Amino acid sequence: MKKTRLFSDQVIFPSFLCLDEKSCDEEQMEKQSLFWPYEHKQFNRGKFQGRIAALHTSRMQISLALRSTGVYIRGGIPEKSVVISLPLSPHHNLYYRGKLLKSGQAVALSQGEEIELQTANPSALLTLVICKTIVTSSAGW
């Protein structure tokens, strides 16, 4: 059996971190989003409720983020990573950089790109974050 050695450029998260956090305001949810340098603003009126559930390995994160109201999210992605995010709600009204995403359409970001998401109603986002060196070596880039 071949052993794989992890190099420092492949480690982006603490290994085996599990997170399941609920929040009653957008600022609290922003603080719970470990490793994500972004701003989170409630977009419409009403009581905000959110939840983040995430699992990490040293090179990957998979998370589900639920928000009860529309929000505006702007900022960066975790360092040394590639991100793919997919809205799970069929009537999500999710805008990425001002353009409405079609049903089943995902957002893909690489290191250095900025997030700019806006939802007009409750949302559910499934997000996969992978170490960039793993993606580029697997793809032959």
N, C-alpha and C positions, 0 to 999 in steps of 0.2 A: 504494500500500500504506500502510495506516494504522500509525503507530508508537504503541506503548504506552509511557507513561512510568511508571516505578515510583516510588512515594512511600514515604517511610520507614515508614509504617504498613503497607505491603505486604511489606516485607522481613523475613523471620523466620529465614532460614538463609543460610549462605554459599553462593553459587552454585556449582553443579557439584561439590559435595562427594560423594565416594563412600566408603563405609565397608564393610568386610567383616572383622569381628573375631570371633575365637573366644576363649572364656574357660573357665577351669577352676574358677572359684568365682563365687558370685553378686555379691560385692562388686566384683570386676573387671568383670563384665558391667554393673553399675550405673554404673561410671565410664565405660564405653564408650558409654553411652546419652547422647550429646551432646544438650544442650538439654532434657532431660527431668528435672525436679526430683522424683524419686521414690525411695522405699526399696524394696529388693528383698531378700526373705528366702527361703531354701530352706525348703520346707514339710515335706518328708519325707526320710528317710535315703537314703544312697547318694551316689555320686560325682556331683557337678554338672558338666555340660558345657553350654555355651551358645554361641550364635552370633547375631550381628546383621549383616545385610546391608542397606544403605540407600543410596538415591540422593536427592540434594537439588537443587532449583533454589532460587532466592531466596524463592519463595513456596509451595513444596511439598516434602514428604518422603514417600517410599514405602519401607517397610521390612518385612523378614521377621525375626522373632525366634524362635529355636528354643531350647527348654530341655529338658534330659533328666530333670529331676525336677519334682515339684510345687513351686510357688512362691507367695508372697504379695507382691503389688505394691500399694503405696499412695503417693499423692502427686499431683503436678500434671501438666499437659500443657505443651508449649511455649507461650510467651507469644504473644498475638495470633493464636491458631489455633483450628481446629476439627479434631477427630480422629474417624476412623472406624476401628474395629479389628474384624477378622473372624478367628475361630478356623478353622484349616484342617484340623485333625485331626477325623475323624468321631466319635471317642470322646474328646472333649477334656475333659469334666468341668470346664468353666470356669465359675466363679462370678463374677458382677459384683454388687457390693454385697449379697452373701449369697444371690443368686438364680441358679439354674442356667440358663445360656444353652442354648436349644434349638439343634439342628443348623441351620446356616445363619443363625442370628441374630447380628447385629453389635452392637457397642457404639458409641455416638456421644456425644462430649463436646464442650462448648464452653468457651471461656476462663472460668476461675474454677471450673469443676467439678473434682471430685477423682476420681482413679482409685482403685478398690479392686477388684483382681482376685485370684482365687485359683484355682490349678489343683491337682488331686489326682494328676496323672500328667504324663508328657511332653507338651509343647505346641508348637504352631506358630501364631504370630499374624501376620497380614498387616495392616499399619497404614498408613493414608493420613492425612497431616497437611496441611491447606490453610490458607493465610492467611485469617483471619476476614473481612477487608474484601472479599476476592475472592468468598467464599461469600455474604456478605450483599448485595453489590451485584448479583451474578448472580441471586440469589433475589428481589430487590426488597424486602428487609427494611429 
